[in-house]
Amino acid sequence: MLRFALVVLVASAGALAGTPALAHFDAADRYTHKACPASATNRIDPINVVFTTWGTWARAGSQVESHTGWTAASGSVQSFTDHGGCGAIHTQRASGHGSRFHVRLRGQHADAALGWTAMAAAHHEDLVLFSVPCGHAVDANGPGGSGFDQARDELVRQLTSAGHSSYRVWWGNTQSFKQCDGDYAASDGWAAFIQLHQVSH
Amino acid sequence: MVAPLVTRPWVMAVVMLALGLALVGSVSAGGGQPSAALQSFPLYNAGERVDGLPLVAVLRREDTADFASFVYGDCVAGDDAGCAPPAEIQIWPACGRNLGLYDGVQPAGAPAEQIMVRGVPALLFDDGTRLELETGRLTAVVFADTRARTLRIAAALRAVDGTVSPGRPLPQPTRGEGRGGAVDC
């Protein structure tokens, strides 16, 4: 009986030790996708922001909205992947409906080190009406970097000025994406990790 | 700095030549001071066509990122939705991007696969759809839609100035051990 209990105990410990494989932050795929299933051919935007600590998708949406004033929620649906699954965004925020900042978010479950996390794909995009009307196109580049870099840095600027801490991690997801105006835009490869607090706004 | 964006073949040839001269030659950067890194920053690409894909654009970023890019093949972008070209080669000065950036970083996903490509160290990421290799004082980054295509493009890399042909061994990294370390930009 004692031997049986020991076997059960060891097996349980082994099972618990294996559990974190499903309970960690997964950033293996660092792009959004047009639809599921995700593939390299249907990538759309680089993921360039991770909300941590209390980074549930609802808190991320609330605190982004509160600190940036990005209250619009219009935009197309894109998909994120994690832990081998693929799913649509949970929410999005934008600074308006014309040329604007825009961020799409999808939450993950809690991570032992990072806490609750949500991944985000942020960009600044122009509403292109001339010479060929095509809609929203991410800025190719500029003194502040591409539209992807500008929006990431704007989020960092606005949230850190409100007391949130942040740091940057090299992700290398610099693939260029053709935009509807014919330009190409790419991330500079850095992801911002921004801590959120428990209280929503 | 606004990058040149070129999509017409005849303009592309002129820009490629200009980019090559600018990057291989003496370039002033940072308040007019010559950049030692850029002075020895040769360009690599895969010619005017690789793996059935034509060269459709040559890009240059010089803001929060510093690289030249060669885009192969086309895709159709829509409103609020860019698209991923089938293949792209980015050339970065190794001082700004190198394999050492991945040392000590928590992978938060599948670890990179370490391989050798034409005699130099390389890392494969994202199920083989991104390859980074160090050669000389630069880092070449290949994006493609499949692992097989990524490796075929890596095999086709050539120096724009003609000093390295496709399939030939690439110059060894000049950062010493090939991984880690730092080079001043």
Interface residues (C-beta under 8 A of the other chain):
Chain A: H24 F25 D26 A27 A28 D29 R30 Y31 K34 S39 A40 T41 N42 R43 I44 D45 G75 S76 Q78 H102 E125 C134 G135 H136 A137 V138 A140 N141 G142 P143 G144 G145 S146 D149 V169 W170 G172 T174 Q175 S176 F177 K178 Q179 C180 G182 D183 Y184 A185 A186 D188 G189
Chain B: M1 V2 A3 L5 T7 A57 L59 R61 D63 T64 A65 F67 S69 V71 D74 C75 A77 G78 D79 D80 A81 G82 C83 A84 P85 P86 E88 Q90 R97 L101 Y102 V105 A108 G109 A110 F125 D126 D127 T129 R130 E132 V141 F143 A144 D145 T146
